[in-house]
Amino acid sequence: MRIAFDAVSLTRERSGVANYLTRLVRRLVEIDPDLQVVLLAPDKICVEYDLFIRHPRIRRVVVDLPRAGRKKWASTHLPRLLKEHGIDLFHQPGGMDVALFRSPCPMVLTVHDMAPWVLSTFKDWRRALRYKLRSLVWAHQAARILTGVEVSRKDIVRLCRVPADKVAVTPYGAEPVYEGEIKAGEADDILRKYRLLGKRYVVNFSGLNYKRRNIDLVLDGFARFHREVPDDVTLVFTGPVANAQGAYDRAQRKMGILGIRERVATTGFMNEKALQVVIENAEAAIVTSLHEGFPQSMVEAFASGTAVIATDRGGVPEVAGEAAIIIDPYDPAALADALKRLLGNSVDRELYVERGYGCIRALTWQRTARETLNAYRSVLKVSA
């Protein structure tokens, strides 16, 4: 069986789609010795993925398009490449907000969540209409749709009007962000680089430029905590800090108004090793999205031995159960209370660390790969 993936996510800064793609493909070739994987990309794949791609049954095909030509990547180049390389099945891992095209072979689509539709996070009606039309066409063209949690499956069935048995839940794996060894002294060097060495801090993975990541809750809750428990705790934002739609500037102004600007640190994008160190050394992780599919950052925190506070939206309650402190996404007082509980009581913190470890025992990428392979085989059996 020869499977092709759209690997455009591997040509950019690391993202959730890139993590999903690399971890899934690595396990797919481990458990199926007859599987061949072709990664199709419009530009050079980032060097950080070289080790992963060196597997003898993983092949990359890079077209190397100029920036202006990448708009036609999906509509023009993907169908041609799928034919040229004799692909049995195409897997689009990046969701529905990509250019439409007709695949010459059966297609499996991974939809991580329907947040843009559920939350209406569009700048104008044209973008909303384009996204919804693409979603409907993709959903009906795909032979099978995969998603990480039941709540997303229900959203896809309801919003895209597809049969329930067309959408399969394949829960994602839970493991630390970085799988390699962190040598003695490296962790201190990384913490020193981000001015966190010797500090107590809590970490949020959202960055500062996505509305649905609910930055207002984080800032308001942390400010309330800081007023009630005046100590030296720092709030750390990892992830993007680009000023999309003025979001970063608004966050900075709010920090000033709340009087916490000196207590907030931003890291921007970090490599996996640095992110792992920052997560492991945090006193708590805060996951505050207004809507989430499979909460990957939450389970990565569980796997790293970090207690988690998370909002009760999307797939978070489904995955977390009692392993995280679950709060309402519009209740800063609840966030402040949760921070006081975890940072003021080591027994409670260790309780949630242990619950986190227990939560993820059944969440492995091997399981994800097995269930994904079953989806592939069912599609090819039907299409044969």
Sequence and secondary structure as in RCSB ss.txt:
>XXXX:A:sequence
MRIAFDAVSLTRERSGVANYLTRLVRRLVEIDPDLQVVLLAPDKICVEYDLFIRHPRIRRVVVDLPRAGRKKWAS
THLPRLLKEHGIDLFHQPGGMDVALFRSPCPMVLTVHDMAPWVLSTFKDWRRALRYKLRSLVWAHQAARILTGVE
VSRKDIVRLCRVPADKVAVTPYGAEPVYEGEIKAGEADDILRKYRLLGKRYVVNFSGLNYKRRNIDLVLDGFARF
HREVPDDVTLVFTGPVANAQGAYDRAQRKMGILGIRERVATTGFMNEKALQVVIENAEAAIVTSLHEGFPQSMVE
AFASGTAVIATDRGGVPEVAGEAAIIIDPYDPAALADALKRLLGNSVDRELYVERGYGCIRALTWQRTARETLNA
YRSVLKVSA
>XXXX:A:secstr
 EEEEE GGGGSS  HHHHHHHHHHHHHHHH TT EEEEEESS   GGGHHHHTSTTEEEEE    GGGGGGIII
IIHHHHHHHTT SEEEE S S S     SS EEEE    HHHHHT  SSHHHHHHHHHHHHHHHHH SEEEESSH
HHHHHHHHHHT  GGGEEE       S  S   TTHHHHHHHHTT TT  EEEE S SS GGG HHHHHHHHHHH
HHHS S  EEEEES    GGGHHHHHHHHHHHHT GGGEEEEES  HHHHHHHHHT SEEEE  SS SS HHHHH
HHHTT  EEEESSTTHHHHHTTSSEEE TT HHHHHHHHHHHHH HHHHHHHHHHHHHHTTT  HHHHHHHHHHH
HHHHHHHH 
